[in-house]
C-alpha cells in the first residue's frame, strides 16, 4: 500500500469515526459506504440487507467461487474520551470497538478491486449492521437478497488489544464463544414498608439466585465444558423507603465455547430460576437478548488466511483457543467455508469498548493486504 493510499484511507477512517451510529441505526454510515462502493466501480451495490446492510459485487463473468469479505457498520452507545481531533461528534456514541477501521480495510479492498478485477468467480464485500447486539448477522443472512451473494468462502477480522500491533492470531475450530443475555423477572406483591409481611418480596429469591446462577459457570479452561455466567445487573423494587418491594430483575450473561454446551447451560439456569421462584411463591418470566451462536473457523479458510498473513509479512500466531467474547460472524459459516482472524492493536492498547479506545491506523495496510491475498488465492 502506497503512503498516498494509506493517507486517504486513514482520512476516511477518521471521517467514519466522527459519525458513529449504533446497532439498527446505521442509515448514514450505510449510505456513505454505498456511495464509496459506487465510486470504486462495483458491478452491483445492494442496500437495505438485514436492516441497513450493504453488499458490493465484483463479478469477473467467468465461472469460479464467490469470495466474501465481511465487516461491521455499527458503533457503541458509549461516550468517547480519546481526546482525538477526529473524536465522535455524536454525544454518547462512539466507534469504540474498531468497526470504523474494519470498514476502512474492506473499502481498501474495494479500491484495489476497482483497479484490478477478479480473474474468475466473484468477490462480495459484506457490510453488516447490528453486530454488537447479535441481531445483524442472522438478519443479513435471512434477507432474500443474500441468496444473490451467498459466498463459498467468507473472511473477516477483528482487531485485538493485547496482541502485538500488526500481528495475526488464527485458530482452527472454535473461534468465538456463544453467549446470550438472560433476563429474569420476578413478581410478588408490594406492601407498606411498615407491614412487609403483608406483601411478597423477591428479595430472598434474588439473594439465593445471584450466587447460584454465577455458580453454574466459573469459566476456567477454554475446553468443551467451558461455561461462564456473569451477573451484570440487579434491581429490586422501587427507589423509595415506604414500599416493601414486589418485583425484582436479574440480568445474567451466559457464555460457552459451543452451542451444545450453551443449550445445557440454558436448561440448568432456567431450572434453577424456576425452582427458586416456586419455593418463594413468585411468578417468573425469563427472556433472552444479545444472542450469539458460537463462531467456528473452517480449516480450509484458516489455511488460506495463514498463507495470506505470511504474504503480508505479518507475525502469525496459531492457537487452539477461541476468544471469550462473541461475534455473529458465525452466521456466515452456515453454507460457506468461513474464518476470522485477529489483528493485533498493540500489547498496551486500550481494551475494546473502553471509552479511551481508538482503532490504530497503522494496521490498515496489514488487514487490507491479508484480505487481498486471500482473494487472489481464490479468484486470481
C-alpha positions as CSV (number, residue, x, y, z in Angstrom):
1,X,0.0,0.0,0.0
2,X,1.4,3.4,-1.0
3,X,1.7,6.2,1.5
4,X,-0.8,8.1,-0.5
5,X,-3.4,5.3,-0.3
6,X,-2.8,4.9,3.4
7,X,-3.3,8.6,4.0
8,X,-6.5,8.5,2.0
9,X,-7.9,5.5,3.9
10,X,-6.8,7.0,7.2
11,X,-8.7,10.2,6.5
12,X,-11.8,8.0,5.5
13,X,-11.5,6.1,8.8
14,X,-11.4,9.3,10.8
15,X,-14.5,10.5,8.9
16,X,-16.4,7.3,9.8
17,X,-15.2,7.6,13.3
18,X,-16.7,11.1,13.8
19,X,-20.2,9.9,12.8
20,X,-21.0,6.7,14.8
21,X,-24.3,5.1,14.6
22,X,-25.3,2.3,17.0
23,X,-26.9,-1.1,16.1
24,X,-30.0,-0.7,14.0
25,X,-29.4,3.0,13.3
26,X,-26.7,2.8,10.6
27,X,-28.5,4.8,8.0
28,X,-25.9,7.5,7.2
29,X,-23.0,5.1,7.6
30,X,-24.6,2.6,5.1
31,X,-25.3,5.5,2.6
32,X,-21.7,6.7,2.8
33,X,-20.4,3.2,2.3
34,X,-22.7,2.5,-0.6
35,X,-21.6,5.8,-2.3
36,X,-18.0,4.9,-2.0
37,X,-18.6,1.4,-3.4
38,X,-20.2,3.0,-6.4
39,X,-17.1,5.2,-6.8
40,X,-15.0,2.0,-6.5
41,X,-16.8,0.7,-9.6
42,X,-18.6,-2.3,-8.0
43,X,-20.7,-4.1,-10.6
44,X,-23.6,-4.0,-8.3
45,X,-24.3,-2.4,-4.9
46,X,-27.1,-3.8,-2.8
47,X,-28.6,-1.9,0.2
48,X,-31.1,-2.5,2.9
49,X,-29.9,-6.1,3.6
50,X,-31.0,-7.3,7.0
51,X,-31.7,-3.8,8.1
52,X,-29.1,-1.3,6.9
53,X,-26.7,-3.8,5.4
54,X,-24.8,-3.2,2.2
55,X,-23.1,-5.5,-0.3
56,X,-20.8,-4.8,-3.3
57,X,-20.4,-7.4,-6.0
58,X,-17.3,-7.6,-8.2
59,X,-18.0,-10.2,-10.9
60,X,-15.5,-11.5,-13.4
61,X,-18.1,-13.0,-15.6
62,X,-16.0,-16.2,-15.5
63,X,-17.1,-19.3,-13.6
64,X,-15.4,-19.6,-10.2
65,X,-16.0,-19.3,-6.5
66,X,-17.7,-16.4,-4.7
67,X,-15.4,-14.9,-2.0
68,X,-16.9,-12.8,0.7
69,X,-15.1,-10.2,2.9
70,X,-17.2,-9.1,5.8
71,X,-17.1,-6.1,8.2
72,X,-19.5,-4.3,10.5
73,X,-21.2,-0.9,10.3
74,X,-22.3,-0.2,13.9
75,X,-20.8,1.7,16.8
76,X,-21.5,1.6,20.6
77,X,-23.6,3.6,23.0
78,X,-20.5,4.7,24.9
79,X,-19.2,8.3,25.4
80,X,-15.8,8.6,23.7
81,X,-12.9,10.0,25.9
82,X,-10.0,9.7,23.5
83,X,-9.5,13.4,23.0
84,X,-8.6,12.8,19.3
85,X,-9.1,15.6,16.9
86,X,-11.4,13.4,14.9
87,X,-13.4,12.2,18.0
88,X,-17.1,11.3,17.8
89,X,-19.4,14.2,17.1
90,X,-22.4,12.3,18.5
91,X,-22.9,12.6,22.2
92,X,-22.9,9.3,24.0
93,X,-21.9,7.2,20.9
94,X,-18.5,6.1,19.6
95,X,-16.6,3.7,17.4
96,X,-15.0,2.1,20.5
97,X,-14.7,-1.4,19.0
98,X,-12.9,-0.6,15.8
99,X,-15.7,-1.2,13.3
100,X,-14.7,2.1,11.6
101,X,-11.3,0.6,11.0
102,X,-12.8,-2.7,9.8
103,X,-15.0,-0.9,7.3
104,X,-12.0,1.1,6.1
105,X,-9.9,-2.0,5.4
106,X,-12.7,-3.6,3.4
107,X,-13.1,-0.3,1.4
108,X,-9.4,-0.6,0.8
109,X,-10.1,-4.0,-0.8
110,X,-12.8,-2.3,-2.9
111,X,-10.4,0.4,-4.2
112,X,-7.9,-2.4,-5.1
113,X,-10.6,-4.4,-7.0
114,X,-11.6,-1.3,-8.9
115,X,-8.0,-1.2,-10.3
116,X,-7.7,-5.0,-10.8
117,X,-10.8,-7.1,-11.2
118,X,-11.0,-10.7,-10.2
119,X,-10.0,-13.1,-13.0
120,X,-12.7,-15.7,-12.2
121,X,-15.6,-16.0,-9.9
122,X,-16.9,-13.1,-7.8
123,X,-15.8,-11.0,-4.8
124,X,-18.6,-9.8,-2.5
125,X,-17.9,-7.2,0.1
126,X,-20.3,-7.5,3.0
127,X,-21.1,-4.6,5.3
128,X,-23.2,-5.9,8.1
129,X,-25.3,-4.0,10.6
130,X,-26.0,-4.6,14.3
131,X,-23.1,-6.8,15.1
132,X,-23.0,-5.5,18.7
133,X,-26.4,-6.9,19.5
134,X,-26.0,-10.2,17.7
135,X,-29.1,-9.4,15.5
136,X,-27.3,-8.2,12.4
137,X,-25.7,-11.5,11.2
138,X,-28.9,-13.6,11.4
139,X,-30.9,-10.8,9.8
140,X,-28.4,-10.2,7.0
141,X,-28.2,-13.9,6.1
142,X,-32.0,-14.4,6.3
143,X,-32.6,-11.5,3.9
144,X,-33.8,-12.7,0.4
145,X,-31.0,-10.6,-1.1
146,X,-28.5,-12.9,0.5
147,X,-29.3,-15.7,-2.0
148,X,-27.8,-13.5,-4.7
149,X,-24.5,-13.0,-2.9
150,X,-24.1,-16.2,-0.8
151,X,-20.3,-16.8,-0.7
152,X,-18.4,-20.1,-1.0
153,X,-15.7,-18.7,1.2
154,X,-16.0,-15.8,3.6
155,X,-13.4,-14.0,5.7
156,X,-13.5,-11.4,8.4
157,X,-11.2,-9.9,11.1
158,X,-11.4,-8.2,14.4
159,X,-8.7,-6.0,15.9
160,X,-7.4,-7.3,19.2
161,X,-5.8,-5.2,22.0
162,X,-3.2,-7.2,24.0
163,X,-1.8,-8.7,20.8
164,X,1.3,-7.1,19.3
165,X,0.4,-4.4,16.8
166,X,0.1,-5.8,13.2
167,X,0.5,-9.4,14.4
168,X,-2.1,-12.0,13.5
169,X,-3.7,-14.7,15.6
170,X,-5.6,-17.5,14.0
171,X,-7.2,-20.7,15.2
172,X,-8.9,-23.8,13.7
173,X,-12.3,-24.8,15.0
174,X,-14.0,-22.8,17.8
175,X,-13.1,-19.1,17.3
176,X,-15.6,-17.2,19.4
177,X,-17.8,-18.2,22.3
178,X,-21.5,-18.5,22.2
179,X,-23.2,-16.0,24.6
180,X,-26.6,-14.7,25.5
181,X,-28.2,-12.3,27.9
182,X,-30.7,-13.9,30.3
183,X,-33.2,-11.6,31.9
184,X,-35.1,-12.9,34.9
185,X,-38.2,-11.0,36.1
186,X,-39.6,-12.0,39.5
187,X,-43.1,-10.8,40.6
188,X,-44.6,-10.9,44.0
189,X,-46.7,-8.2,45.8
190,X,-45.9,-4.9,47.3
191,X,-46.9,-3.8,50.8
192,X,-46.3,-0.9,53.1
193,X,-42.8,-0.8,54.5
194,X,-44.3,-0.9,57.9
195,X,-46.0,-4.2,57.1
196,X,-43.7,-6.2,54.8
197,X,-45.4,-9.4,56.0
198,X,-48.5,-8.5,54.1
199,X,-46.6,-8.4,50.8
200,X,-44.5,-10.9,48.9
201,X,-40.9,-9.7,48.3
202,X,-38.5,-11.2,45.7
203,X,-35.5,-10.2,47.9
204,X,-34.9,-13.7,49.3
205,X,-35.2,-15.2,45.8
206,X,-32.7,-12.7,44.4
207,X,-30.3,-13.3,47.3
208,X,-30.4,-17.1,46.5
209,X,-30.2,-16.7,42.7
210,X,-27.3,-14.3,42.4
211,X,-24.6,-16.7,43.8
212,X,-26.4,-19.8,42.5
213,X,-26.5,-18.6,38.9
214,X,-22.9,-17.4,38.8
215,X,-22.0,-20.7,40.4
216,X,-23.3,-22.5,37.3
217,X,-20.3,-21.3,35.2
218,X,-17.0,-20.3,36.7
219,X,-15.1,-20.0,33.4
220,X,-11.7,-21.7,33.9
221,X,-10.2,-23.7,30.9
222,X,-11.5,-22.9,27.4
223,X,-12.3,-26.5,26.7
224,X,-15.6,-28.1,25.5
225,X,-17.1,-27.8,29.0
226,X,-16.2,-24.1,29.4
227,X,-19.1,-22.1,30.9
228,X,-19.2,-18.7,32.4
229,X,-22.2,-16.9,34.0
230,X,-21.7,-13.2,34.8
231,X,-24.2,-11.2,36.8
232,X,-24.4,-7.8,35.0
233,X,-27.5,-6.1,36.6
234,X,-29.9,-6.4,39.5
235,X,-32.9,-4.4,40.5
236,X,-35.2,-4.8,43.4
237,X,-38.4,-2.8,44.0
238,X,-38.7,1.0,43.7
239,X,-36.3,3.7,44.9
240,X,-38.4,4.6,48.0
241,X,-38.4,4.0,51.8
242,X,-42.1,3.5,52.0
243,X,-42.8,0.4,49.9
244,X,-41.7,-3.2,50.5
245,X,-40.7,-4.5,47.1
246,X,-43.0,-6.6,44.9
247,X,-40.7,-7.1,41.9
248,X,-37.1,-7.9,41.1
249,X,-35.0,-8.3,38.0
250,X,-31.7,-10.0,37.3
251,X,-29.6,-9.8,34.1
252,X,-27.0,-12.6,33.6
253,X,-24.7,-13.2,30.6
254,X,-24.2,-16.9,29.8
255,X,-21.1,-17.9,27.8
256,X,-19.8,-21.2,26.4
257,X,-17.4,-22.5,23.8
258,X,-20.1,-24.5,21.9
259,X,-23.8,-24.2,21.1
260,X,-24.4,-27.6,22.6
261,X,-22.9,-26.5,25.9
262,X,-25.0,-23.3,25.8
263,X,-28.2,-25.4,25.5
264,X,-27.2,-27.3,28.6
265,X,-26.3,-24.1,30.5
266,X,-29.6,-22.5,29.5
267,X,-31.6,-25.6,30.7
268,X,-29.7,-25.6,34.0
269,X,-30.1,-21.9,34.6
270,X,-33.8,-21.9,33.8
271,X,-34.5,-24.9,36.0
272,X,-32.7,-23.2,38.9
273,X,-34.6,-20.0,38.4
274,X,-38.0,-21.7,38.3
275,X,-37.2,-23.9,41.3
276,X,-36.3,-20.8,43.5
277,X,-39.3,-18.8,42.2
278,X,-41.6,-21.7,43.1
279,X,-40.0,-22.0,46.6
280,X,-40.6,-18.3,47.2
281,X,-44.1,-18.3,45.7
282,X,-43.2,-15.8,43.0
283,X,-44.2,-15.5,39.4
284,X,-41.3,-15.6,37.0
285,X,-40.6,-14.6,33.4
286,X,-37.3,-15.5,31.5
287,X,-36.4,-13.8,28.3
288,X,-33.2,-13.5,26.2
289,X,-31.4,-10.8,24.3
290,X,-28.0,-10.3,22.6
291,X,-28.0,-14.0,21.5
292,X,-24.7,-15.0,19.7
293,X,-24.1,-18.5,18.4
294,X,-20.6,-19.9,18.6
295,X,-18.3,-19.0,15.8
296,X,-16.2,-21.8,14.2
297,X,-13.4,-21.4,11.7
298,X,-13.2,-23.8,8.8
299,X,-9.8,-25.5,8.3
300,X,-9.6,-24.7,4.5
301,X,-10.4,-21.0,5.1
302,X,-7.9,-20.9,8.0
303,X,-5.1,-22.2,5.8
304,X,-5.8,-19.5,3.2
305,X,-5.6,-16.8,5.8
306,X,-2.4,-18.3,7.2
307,X,-0.8,-18.1,3.8
308,X,-2.2,-14.6,3.3
309,X,-0.7,-13.4,6.6
310,X,2.7,-14.8,5.6
311,X,2.5,-13.0,2.3
312,X,1.7,-9.8,4.2
313,X,4.7,-10.4,6.4
314,X,2.6,-10.3,9.5
315,X,3.8,-12.2,12.5
316,X,1.5,-15.2,12.8
317,X,0.4,-16.9,16.0
318,X,-1.6,-20.2,15.6
319,X,-3.7,-21.2,18.6
320,X,-6.3,-23.8,19.6
321,X,-8.0,-21.4,22.0
322,X,-11.1,-19.3,21.0
323,X,-11.8,-15.8,22.1
324,X,-14.0,-15.5,25.1
325,X,-16.1,-12.7,23.6
326,X,-18.7,-13.3,21.0
327,X,-19.2,-12.5,17.3
328,X,-22.2,-13.0,15.0
329,X,-19.8,-13.7,12.1
330,X,-20.5,-17.4,12.8
331,X,-23.8,-16.9,10.8
332,X,-21.8,-16.6,7.6
333,X,-20.2,-20.0,8.2
334,X,-23.6,-21.7,7.6
335,X,-23.1,-22.8,4.0
336,X,-19.7,-21.3,3.4
337,X,-16.1,-22.0,4.4
338,X,-15.6,-19.2,6.9
339,X,-12.7,-17.9,9.1
340,X,-12.0,-14.9,11.2
341,X,-8.5,-13.7,12.1
342,X,-7.4,-11.4,14.9
343,X,-5.3,-8.4,14.1
344,X,-3.1,-7.0,16.9
345,X,-3.9,-3.5,18.0
346,X,-1.0,-3.4,20.4
347,X,0.0,-5.1,23.6
348,X,-0.7,-2.0,25.7
349,X,-3.6,-0.7,23.6
350,X,-6.9,0.3,25.5
351,X,-9.4,-2.6,25.6
352,X,-12.3,-2.8,23.2
353,X,-15.4,-1.0,24.5
354,X,-13.2,1.3,26.7
355,X,-14.1,5.0,26.4
356,X,-10.4,5.7,25.5
357,X,-10.1,3.0,22.8
358,X,-9.3,4.1,19.2
359,X,-8.5,1.9,16.2
360,X,-4.8,2.0,15.3
361,X,-4.5,3.4,11.7
362,X,-1.1,1.8,11.0
363,X,-2.6,-1.7,10.8
364,X,-4.9,-0.7,7.9
365,X,-2.3,-2.0,5.3
366,X,-1.9,-5.3,7.1
367,X,-5.6,-6.1,7.2
368,X,-6.3,-4.9,3.7
369,X,-3.3,-6.9,2.4
370,X,-4.4,-10.1,4.1
371,X,-7.8,-9.8,2.6
372,X,-6.5,-9.1,-0.9
373,X,-4.1,-12.0,-0.7
374,X,-6.9,-14.4,0.3
375,X,-9.0,-13.0,-2.6
376,X,-6.1,-13.5,-5.1
377,X,-5.6,-17.1,-4.0
378,X,-9.2,-18.0,-4.8
379,X,-10.2,-15.8,-7.8
380,X,-6.9,-14.5,-9.2
